[in-house]
Structure formats: C-alpha cells, structure tokens
C-alpha cells in the first residue's frame, strides 16, 4: 500500500514526459480549426497548417 502512491506519481510523470517529447508546442501555441477551409490556424502567430488532425509542432518563427 505504501508503494502504491509513489508508483502512481512516478507513472504520471513518466507519461507526461513521454507525451511532451513528441511535440514542440509551447504555451503560446493556440491552434484553432477552420473546418470550412480544412485547415488549422495558430491564434498566437497566425501560422496555417492543413489537415484534419491538430498540429503537434510549433510553426512560430524563431528570432
């Protein structure tokens, strides 16, 4: 019983770490779907990407 809580906490952090590795999104990225146009537009920087699945990469220009 005493090992259950630390194992649960470790599993949650492992899941969050693994899911973060496959994405370059930041807090600034806000993708909004435009269904009529069949594209996604970033509300923060205005980048556009086509497709039905939400983007997993930040397209913001690096300065």
C-alpha positions in Angstrom: 0.0 0.0 0.0 2.8 2.4 0.8 4.4 1.8 -2.6 1.3 2.4 -4.5 1.3 6.2 -4.2 5.0 6.7 -5.2 4.5 4.3 -8.1 1.4 6.2 -9.2 3.2 9.6 -9.1 6.2 8.2 -11.0 3.8 6.7 -13.7 2.1 10.1 -14.1 5.4 12.0 -14.5 6.7 9.3 -16.9 3.5 9.7 -19.0 3.7 13.5 -19.1 7.4 13.3 -20.1 6.9 10.8 -22.9 3.9 12.8 -24.3 5.9 16.0 -24.3 8.8 14.5 -26.2 6.7 14.1 -29.4 5.6 17.8 -29.5 7.2 21.2 -29.9 4.2 23.1 -28.8 4.5 25.7 -26.1 2.0 27.6 -24.0 1.9 30.3 -26.7 0.6 27.9 -29.4 -3.2 28.0 -29.7 -4.3 26.0 -32.8 -7.9 26.7 -33.9 -9.6 24.6 -36.5 -11.2 26.3 -39.5 -13.4 23.5 -40.8 -14.8 25.3 -43.8 -11.3 25.9 -45.1 -9.9 22.5 -44.0 -7.0 24.0 -42.1 -5.7 24.9 -38.6 -4.6 28.4 -37.7 -2.5 29.5 -34.8 -4.2 32.2 -32.8 -0.9 33.5 -31.4 1.3 33.8 -34.5 -1.1 33.2 -37.5 0.7 30.2 -38.9 -1.5 27.9 -41.0 -1.4 24.1 -41.5 -3.7 21.9 -43.5 -5.2 18.6 -42.3 -7.9 17.1 -40.1 -5.6 16.3 -37.1 -4.5 19.0 -34.7 -0.8 20.1 -35.3 1.9 18.9 -32.9 4.6 21.3 -34.0 5.1 25.0 -33.3 5.5 26.9 -36.6 6.4 30.2 -35.0 9.4 32.0 -36.5 12.4 32.0 -34.2 14.0 35.4 -33.9 
